[in-house]
Amino acid sequence: MGKYKNPSLTTDIFIFDAKRNFILIKRKNEPYKDYWALPGGFVDYGECVEDAAIREALEETSIHVKLEKLVGVYSDPSRDPRGHTVSIVYSAKGNMEEMNAADDACDINIFTKKDLKKINLAFDHENIINDCLNSIQK
């Protein structure tokens, strides 16, 4: 029997505060090395997506987060140059004062929507960030 090609499953986390500021990490590795991105990564086999989101947030930002809500699922086959990945995106809250770049992140910072035009963003994260900001509007 032949092998089937399946997309990889990832999760991204939009960590924000009451002023709609949000955290991005600078990627340590290719693809998009030195580009800014939402914290996130691959879901491990046997792991719930929600647990993966919480784990990835902690690994890359050092922040213990509480997931707020599911923002969306992003599945364009060309969104990741490594191959077809599907990302499940959550908004989350956590103590942003605890932020510290770790794991696959070489830097971390707090941004506003206005900052997006001044930075290089990885993958389709500008679209995802805009969807996240729209989902938390008051």
Sequence and secondary structure as in RCSB ss.txt:
>XXXX:A:sequence
MGKYKNPSLTTDIFIFDAKRNFILIKRKNEPYKDYWALPGGFVDYGECVEDAAIREALEETSIHVKLEKLVGVYS
DPSRDPRGHTVSIVYSAKGNMEEMNAADDACDINIFTKKDLKKINLAFDHENIINDCLNSIQK
>XXXX:A:secstr
       EEEEEEEEB TT  EEEEEESSSSSTT EE SEEE  TT  HHHHHHHHHHHHH   EEEEEEEEEE 
 TTSSTTS EEEEEEEEEE GGG    TTEEEEEEE GGGGGGS B TTHHHHHHHHHHHT  
